[in-house]
């Protein structure tokens, strides 16, 4: 069963950012979610994926990368340097909390959030054990992809043709274990019946394979 969700507050750049922490009784690891442009911690698609991860014993943290004021500025939603900086800050916060500080960590990024996740993973190297990208824009992190040694799974809708091309180009640049998986019949937001379920299952399997605590079990 998915774990109870509780509200948390994360201080990033001296501003409080709201978050939702799902923490199973004996978590095997924790996945931080980096949402896409125009989305938030309340993203229904990320929430659905998070519930699947929680049901398989993986803790989740969904939080707002931007403040409400920042999110009103369209260009800020595509400020990948800022987004990755915030994700790194949230990762530090996780490491400071007694109940999460020792957990193996992974990132789940959507759209622009995937670029932020890849940059953060390149920065933290082995501290991040797995990355999953849903309809991601890894082209926005192209300059660091060769430095990403974290096992990375790219999930793209089969009808999301421009993003398929972006992911294929980025895939060639990734420096670590990697897989590019096309979800047949899915568009960018995976709104078609059954497609988001495939994303959630694939993500759960990837994290189960690469988070050390799960491997040891």
N, C-alpha and C positions, 0 to 999 in steps of 0.2 A: 504494500500500500504506500502511496505517496506520503511523505512526512508532513507534519504540521508546518505551516509557513508563519514566520514572525517578521515584523518590521524591524529594521535596523537603520541606524544613521551612520554614514561614513563621512568623515571630514576630509575633503579633497580641496587643496588650494584654499584653505581656511573657509570653505563654504560647505554646509551640510548637504549631503546627497542621500536621498531616500533609497533604501534597498529592501529586498525580500530574501530572507535566508531560510532555505529548506534543509533541515538537518536531521537525517535518520538517527536512530538510537546508537548505532555503531557504524558511522560512516566509513566507507572504504576510500574515499577521496572527495574532493570538492571541485566543482566546475563553476568558473565565473563566466557569466554571460555578457557579451558586448553587443548591444543591439544596434540596428541600423539607423540610418538617418530618418528623422521624424518619428521614431519609436521611443519606447521608454521601458522601465522595469515592468510595466503592465502589459507588454506585448503578448497578445493571445497566442501567437505561434510559439514564442519562446517559452511561455507558460506551459504549453502542452508538452514540449520537449522536456522541460524541467521535471514535470510530473513523472514522465517515464524514467528519467534518470533517478529520481528519488525512490521510485518503486523498486529499483534495482540496487539500492543501498548507496547511492552517490549523492552527496550534499550538493546544493546549488545556491548560487548567489546571483540574483538579478538586481541591478541598480541603475540609477540614472547617470549616464556619462556626463550629461550637461545639466546645468541649472535651467529653470524655466526661462529665465531671461536669455541665456545663451541659445537655447533651442529656438527662440523666435527669430534668430538671425540665420537665414538659410545657409550662408557660406560657412558658418561655424559647424554645421552638421557634417561638413566635408573636411574639417580641419583634422586630418589624420594624426598629426603630431600631438594635438591637444587630446584627442580621443585615446591615443596610446598612453599618453602621460597619465590620464585619469585611470586607465585600466591598471597601470603599474602602481598607482596610489592605492587602488582598491586591493591589489594583491598584497601590498605592504600591510594594509589594515587586517586582512585575513591572517597574516603571519603574526599579528599582535594580539589576536583573540585566543584566549586559552583553549577554547573548544575546537578551534580550526587550525591553529598554528602548525601542527605537526602533520596535517593531511597532505597527501600528494595532490597536486593541482593540475587542472586542465582549463582550457579556454574554449568556449563555444561562441563564435562570432557570426553575425548575419550582416550581409551587405557591407557598408563601410566599417561596421564593427569587426568584420573578419580581417580587414587590413590592420586595424588597431591591434587585434589579437596577435597577428603575425609579427608586427613590430615589437610588441611586448615580449613575445616568445624569443625573438632574436636577441633581445636585451638580457633576458633572464636565463637563457640557455637551458641547462638541465633542470632548472627549478620547475619549469613547466613540462609536464610529462606527455601531454597530448593536446592537439588543437583540432577542432572540427569547424569547418566553414559551411554555412548554409546560404546559398545564393550570394556568395561573397564577392567582394571587389579586391582581390589580391593584387590587381594591377596597380592599386594605389599604394602598395608596399613593395613594389618591384625592386627598389634599390637595396632592400635588406634580405630578399628571399634566399639568396645563396647562403646567408648566415643562419637561416632557420634550420636547426638540426632536430627540432621537436617533431615527432611523428604527426603528420598532418593529413586529415581527410577532407577533401573538397566534395561537397554535394551540390549539384546544380540541376535545375529543372531541364528536362529534355526539350522543352519548347522555349527556353530562355536563351535564344541563340546568341545575342551579343555577350552575355555573361559566360556562356560556354567557351567562346573564343578567348575571353579574358583569362579564364581559369586554365585553359589549355596552354596559353603562353606562360602564365605564372608557374604552372606545374613543372615546366622544364627547368625553371630557375631554382626551385626548392632544393635545399642542401641535405635534407634528412629523409627518413622513410616517409612515403607519401602514397596517396591513392586518390584518384579522381573518379567519382562515381556519378553517372547521369541517372536521374530519376525519370523514367519514361512518362510522357504525358503531363508533366508538371510545368507550370509557368513560374515566374520569379518568386511569387509569394507562397507557392505550394498550396494553393487554395483548392485544388482538385481533390475529390474524395480519395482518401487512402494515401496521398502522396506525403503529407506531413508525418503520418505514422511511419512511413518508410524512412524518413529523415531521422525521426526519434530513435527507431530501432538501430539504424546504422550508427548513429552517434553513441548510443549506449554500448554497442558492441566494440566500437573503437576505443572508448574510454576503458572498457573492461579489459581490453587487450593491453593497454599501454600504461594505465595507472599502476604503479608498483604494488600498492597494498592489495589490489585485486589480483594481480599476477601471483602474489605469494599465497593467496587463498586458494 
